Structures are given as C-alpha cells and as structure tokens.
C-alpha cells in the first residue's frame, strides 16, 4: 500500500522549514541500502528516487524494484520516498510506484498531455502529487493546475544525469514560482533538483525553495559531513 498523503505544511514545521531529500541516484549501488542509511542517520529527511526511461531523458536509472529493495529501511526509519518520474507516459506506472511505497509522485509537465487527470490519479492512489518543470519550461504552464498540487519541482539542471552544474537563472525562477503559487492560493511546496550544494543552497532557499534534492553533494565523500554542511549553509535547522 502507498503511504497516506499528508499535509506538507505540518511536515515542514516539524523539520524546521527545509527538507533535505537525498537522491539515491548518486549512492553506491553496490551497497545501496547501507549508503542510504548513512544519509538518513546523518539527518536527511527523504529518499529521492530518480526514475529515468532512456526516452524522456537520455539516461536509464531504475524502477520500482529498487524502491522495494529500500522499503524495509524506509519503513524502519519512517522515511518518505520522493519519486521523480522522468519518463514518457507516466500514467502507466503510477500504480507500481505507489505500491512500492511512494509518498510523493512527481511527473513532468512536458510528459503529460492530460495533466489534471494524471494528478487526480496520483491522489487517488493516496500519494502526494507533484509536477516538475524543465529549465526551459515556462512557469505559466502551472497556472491552471497549481491549486491541485502538493509540490512543484523546479529543475535546476536539464534532467537526465547526476552531477551537473547548477543553472544560475533558477534562483529567479524559484522566486517567481513562489509568487505564482501564492497568487493561485496553492499549498504546494517548491522542490529544487540539480546541482544543489552547500555553496548555493542558501540563495535558493531564500528564494522560496522548501525541499532540496541533493545527490552527489550528499553521497560523494563523507556523508555525515556533507549533510551537516547543508544544514549549516541554510541555518534553518538545528
């Protein structure tokens, strides 16, 4: 069964405003569960699951079976799975990811010709619904769907590969996204993904991001020190 969809506002309060989602795409697949546990023990809040199909984006990553392999760890620690579907025709696979334990399922606006229907299907599965925008996709595409969303994922790199450089113009896009959501009276939180590191995270959080996805910046080197660096950079969590 999928985790029940719960309000992110209360979750953000409990987490002192900034949620750190560790992207397991950057973890050591030879010891995936152990590496993910290191991130959670260090203070990461969510496990971010980047699903790529080799069509919508050029890379291929993994699917629901990898989530099932991490399910015991997620259940033991009470950690939500934050699933980011970088795939064509995501509606075909929503059930599988919900059954694997997704708390949030995010689809790309560019991949969904009937976006309202897809968002409704995600909610019907008991999951929070997110919509992701590629760097070149205008925010205006969210105008009609914004009130129905739980999360907006602003991509800060072009999707498909980990370890890319942060696109500087994303800071202003996050700021404008916050204004759009407020104007549309949407309760959606803003998540950012791509090239996020301790040296740029504060600027993007100040612009309005509430969920920060980090892969290489968490899993490369000393995981505990990396997570601590994120917390110190934002100075929003003790």
C-alpha positions in Angstrom: 0.0 0.0 0.0 1.1 3.6 -0.6 1.8 5.9 2.3 -1.1 8.1 3.0 -0.9 11.6 1.6 -0.3 14.0 4.4 0.0 17.8 4.5 3.4 19.1 3.8 2.9 22.2 5.9 3.0 20.3 9.2 5.9 18.2 8.0 7.9 21.3 7.2 7.2 22.7 10.7 8.5 19.5 12.2 11.6 19.7 10.1 12.2 23.4 10.8 11.4 24.6 7.3 13.9 22.9 5.0 13.5 19.3 3.9 16.7 17.6 2.5 15.9 14.8 0.0 18.9 12.6 -0.6 18.9 11.3 -4.2 20.0 7.7 -4.3 20.9 8.0 -7.9 24.3 9.2 -6.6 24.6 6.5 -4.0 26.9 3.5 -4.3 24.7 0.8 -5.9 27.0 -1.9 -4.5 25.8 -1.0 -1.0 22.7 1.0 -1.7 20.8 0.3 1.5 23.9 1.0 3.7 24.7 4.2 1.8 21.1 5.4 2.0 21.1 4.6 5.8 24.2 6.8 6.2 22.4 9.7 4.7 19.3 9.2 6.9 21.4 8.7 10.0 23.2 12.0 9.2 19.9 13.8 9.0 18.5 13.6 5.5 14.7 13.7 5.6 13.5 12.0 2.4 14.9 9.5 -0.1 14.6 10.9 -3.6 14.1 8.3 -6.3 15.1 9.5 -9.8 13.4 7.2 -12.4 14.6 7.6 -16.0 13.5 5.6 -19.0 16.0 6.5 -21.7 13.3 8.2 -23.8 12.1 11.3 -22.0 15.7 11.7 -20.8 18.8 10.1 -22.3 19.8 8.1 -19.3 18.3 4.9 -17.8 18.3 4.6 -14.0 16.0 2.2 -12.1 12.4 1.5 -11.3 10.0 0.2 -8.6 12.1 -2.9 -7.7 14.9 -0.7 -6.4 12.4 1.1 -4.2 11.1 -2.2 -2.9 14.7 -3.1 -2.0 14.9 0.0 0.1 11.4 -0.4 1.6 12.4 -2.0 4.8 14.8 0.8 5.5 12.2 3.4 4.7 9.6 1.7 6.9 12.1 1.3 9.8 13.1 4.9 9.8 9.8 6.4 8.8 11.4 8.0 5.7 9.2 9.0 2.8 10.0 8.0 -0.8 10.0 11.1 -3.0 9.6 9.7 -6.5 10.5 11.7 -9.6 9.3 10.2 -12.8 11.4 11.4 -15.7 9.6 9.1 -18.1 7.2 9.1 -21.0 3.6 8.1 -20.3 4.0 8.1 -16.5 0.3 7.2 -16.0 1.1 3.6 -16.9 3.4 3.2 -13.9 1.7 5.1 -11.1 0.2 2.0 -9.5 3.6 0.3 -9.4 5.4 3.2 -7.6 2.5 3.7 -5.2 2.6 0.0 -4.3 6.3 0.2 -3.8 5.8 2.9 -1.1 5.9 6.3 -2.8 4.7 9.1 -0.5 5.1 11.7 -3.3 5.0 11.1 -7.1 6.2 13.8 -9.3 5.6 13.8 -13.1 6.9 16.1 -15.7 4.5 18.7 -17.2 6.2 18.0 -20.6 5.3 14.3 -20.5 1.6 14.6 -19.5 -0.9 15.7 -22.2 -3.7 15.3 -19.6 -2.0 16.7 -16.5 -5.1 17.2 -14.4 -6.1 13.5 -15.0 -2.6 12.4 -14.0 -2.6 14.5 -10.8 -6.0 13.1 -9.9 -4.8 9.5 -10.4 -1.8 10.1 -8.1 -4.1 11.5 -5.4 -6.5 8.5 -5.9 -3.6 6.2 -5.0 -3.1 8.0 -1.7 0.1 9.8 -2.7 1.0 13.5 -2.8 1.2 14.8 -6.4 4.0 16.9 -7.8 4.7 18.4 -11.2 8.2 19.0 -12.4 9.3 21.7 -14.9 12.4 21.5 -17.1 14.6 24.6 -17.1 13.2 25.9 -20.4 9.5 25.3 -19.5 7.6 28.4 -18.6 6.1 28.7 -15.1 2.8 29.8 -16.8 2.1 26.1 -17.6 1.3 25.7 -13.9 -1.4 28.4 -13.9 -4.4 26.1 -14.1 -3.1 23.1 -12.2 -1.4 24.9 -9.3 -4.3 24.7 -6.8 -4.4 20.9 -7.1 -0.7 20.3 -6.4 1.2 19.3 -3.3 4.6 20.0 -4.8 6.3 21.8 -7.7 9.7 20.6 -8.7 11.8 23.3 -10.4 14.6 21.6 -12.2 17.8 23.5 -11.8 19.7 21.4 -14.4 18.5 19.7 -17.6 17.3 16.3 -16.4 18.9 13.0 -17.2 22.2 12.8 -15.4 23.5 13.5 -11.9 26.4 15.7 -11.1 25.5 18.6 -13.4 26.3 22.3 -12.8 23.5 24.4 -11.2 21.7 26.8 -13.7 22.0 30.2 -12.1 18.8 31.6 -13.6 16.9 29.0 -11.5 17.0 31.2 -8.4 14.8 33.8 -10.1 12.5 31.0 -11.4 12.0 29.7 -7.9 11.1 33.2 -6.7 8.6 33.7 -9.5 7.2 30.2 -8.8 6.6 31.2 -5.2 4.7 34.2 -6.3 2.6 32.2 -8.8 1.7 29.6 -6.1 0.8 32.3 -3.6 -1.4 34.1 -6.2 -3.2 30.9 -7.1 -3.6 30.1 -3.4 -1.8 26.8 -3.8 -0.5 25.0 -0.8 2.2 23.3 -2.9 5.8 23.4 -1.7 8.7 24.1 -4.0 11.3 21.5 -4.5 14.6 22.1 -6.4 16.8 19.4 -8.0 20.1 19.7 -9.9 23.5 20.9 -8.9 22.4 21.9 -5.4 25.4 22.2 -3.0 26.2 23.9 0.3 27.6 26.9 -1.6 24.4 27.7 -3.4 21.6 26.2 -1.3 21.0 29.3 0.9 20.3 31.5 -2.1 17.7 29.1 -3.5 16.1 28.5 -0.1 15.8 32.3 0.4 14.1 32.5 -3.0 11.4 30.1 -1.8 12.6 26.5 -2.1 11.4 24.3 0.8 12.6 20.9 -0.4 16.2 20.5 -1.5 17.3 17.4 -3.5 21.0 16.6 -3.4 22.8 13.6 -4.8 26.5 13.9 -5.4 26.7 16.7 -2.8 25.4 14.2 -0.1 26.9 10.8 -1.2 30.3 11.8 -2.5 32.8 11.6 0.3 31.9 12.0 4.0 28.1 11.7 4.1 27.6 13.0 7.6 29.9 16.0 7.0 28.0 16.7 3.7 24.6 16.7 5.4 25.9 18.9 8.2 27.3 21.4 5.6 23.8 21.7 4.1 22.3 22.4 7.5 24.9 25.0 8.3 24.5 26.6 4.9 20.8 27.2 5.4 21.0 27.8 9.1 17.3 26.8 9.2 17.6 23.6 11.1 19.3 22.9 14.4 
